[in-house]
């Protein structure tokens, strides 16, 4: 799985800590300096990030979750590489 140390950058996001790991990705709590707020960033392992089928599944998950609105589900604000 992915290991990214605190203080590292993921695009514009600064990693604060790892929140958890699942079957598909590792999730980090990060800070978004543009909006001055904490966000969760889900990162795929590099071997999966090179698999077009896996990437499509990840993209579909992001699009599906972005359509949901529920207090117990995090909103999707961004998607990218």
ChimeraX attribute file (.defattr): number of C-alpha atoms within 10 A of each C-alpha:
attribute: neighborCount
match mode: 1-to-1
recipient: residues
	/A:1	15
	/A:2	13
	/A:3	10
	/A:4	16
	/A:5	13
	/A:6	14
	/A:7	13
	/A:8	13
	/A:9	14
	/A:10	16
	/A:11	9
	/A:12	11
	/A:13	19
	/A:14	21
	/A:15	22
	/A:16	19
	/A:17	16
	/A:18	19
	/A:19	13
	/A:20	11
	/A:21	14
	/A:22	9
	/A:23	7
	/A:24	14
	/A:25	19
	/A:26	19
	/A:27	18
	/A:28	24
	/A:29	19
	/A:30	24
	/A:31	21
	/A:32	17
	/A:33	11
	/A:34	8
	/A:35	8
	/A:36	8
	/A:37	9
	/A:38	15
	/A:39	20
	/A:40	21
	/A:41	22
	/A:42	19
	/A:43	19
	/A:44	20
	/A:45	14
	/A:46	11
	/A:47	9
	/A:48	15
	/A:49	16
	/A:50	11
	/A:51	10
	/A:52	10
	/A:53	11
	/A:54	15
	/A:55	14
	/A:56	12
	/A:57	11
	/A:58	19
	/A:59	14
	/A:60	12
	/A:61	11
	/A:62	16
	/A:63	13
	/A:64	11
	/A:65	14
	/A:66	15
	/A:67	9
	/A:68	12
	/A:69	10
	/A:70	7
	/A:71	7
	/A:72	6
	/A:73	10
	/A:74	13
	/A:75	16
	/A:76	16
	/A:77	9
	/A:78	8
	/A:79	11
	/A:80	5
	/A:81	7
